[in-house]
Amino acid sequence: MKDAKTVVLGVTGGIAAYKTASLASMLVKNGYDVQVIMTQNATNFINPIVFETLTGHKCLIDTFDRNFEFSVEHVALAKLADVVMIAPATANVIGKLAHGIADDMLTTTVMACRETKKIIAPAMNTEMYLNPVVQDNLRILEGYGYQIIKPAEGYLACGDTGAGKMPEPDVLFEYIYHAIAFEKDMAGKKVLVTAGPTRESIDPVRFISNHSSGKMGYAIAKVCAARGAEVTLVTGPTEIAKPLFAKVIPVTTAKEMFDVVKEEAVQADIVCKAAAVADYRPAHVAEEKVKKSGEEMTLQMEKTDDILKYLGEHKRPGQFLCGFSMETENMVSNSRKKLEKKNLDMVAANNLKDAGAGFKGDTNLVTLITRDEEIQLPLLSKEETANRILDKVLQQLNK
């Protein structure tokens, strides 16, 4: 039984083929087994040796090449594949697949992938992409279960500007990750996640905030979606790319976040409140910029709405509420008080003073605290931390 997930990348004859090399490299670095099939035309844009060097596998082109490992290569690859992505996908190969034409190694392999997830990334001139024939063919493929990635818009190799650019490799990677990274054990669940900081204005120029990057909350939203959940992410201001497979609602202030969460939580089966919400805000916001003077300035503050407390007070039967706790001392005892006081089901706690934990970094060191136990997770990436948190959430729900 194989360990690594197998990704079959189909590369057709378009200038965007060079981007697929970066995608192949990204996939290999993340532990995927990558097999590349090229059309003959694609070899005019990028040498197969590039993909062979990156993946460690022979790049397949000729259906009748006798120098391969399996006796019926296209069928063998179809059986191995966990997902097939064609990127770039030309109008020609889209038309072939839509109408059952299998006349090369790529199309015969894809035709043999009956149950495998298939993803198409069209890339071509804007007028070609918008041609009704191409659009009809894309709709036919969608009807057969193919996932179509909408092309990006911008300056194209032909000199035109418009739709038709193949998305960047990191975007294509997210589609593959979403398709096969996890079992869909959260299918049917509605999850509400909060992430990032809030900003509380002092005047039109200045605001009070904190060091939260939003990475932990975004990781939870991403992993929830990849595990099959319907995800709503309520996010304060961050510099992170918005997750592709979640409904994203941007907010700025604690009051805005409270109002949105209050409305969205009603239908949620699971709430993961990872946002670092301001506890206080300026009592009065100046209409004009506060000018510097020679004297000290005193800022009067008032409490913001306690979102987590509200959620605990209004938690419906069967709803799971996970809070997050960031401490600098007495982490477990303070987090357990939070669990009890706010009627939570679990707290994911960490200590800012621990190496690898806290704001902005790509790792976290978390202790999961429920009413019955405390589980210290090792130092993990934020995505793996998110995955372990969700494992525990599902375990608690299934008790």
Summary of the structure (lengths in Angstrom):
residues: 399
radius of gyration: 25.0
end to end distance: 31.0
largest distance: 84.6
contacts: 1320
relative contact order: 0.09
helix: 35%
strand: 23%
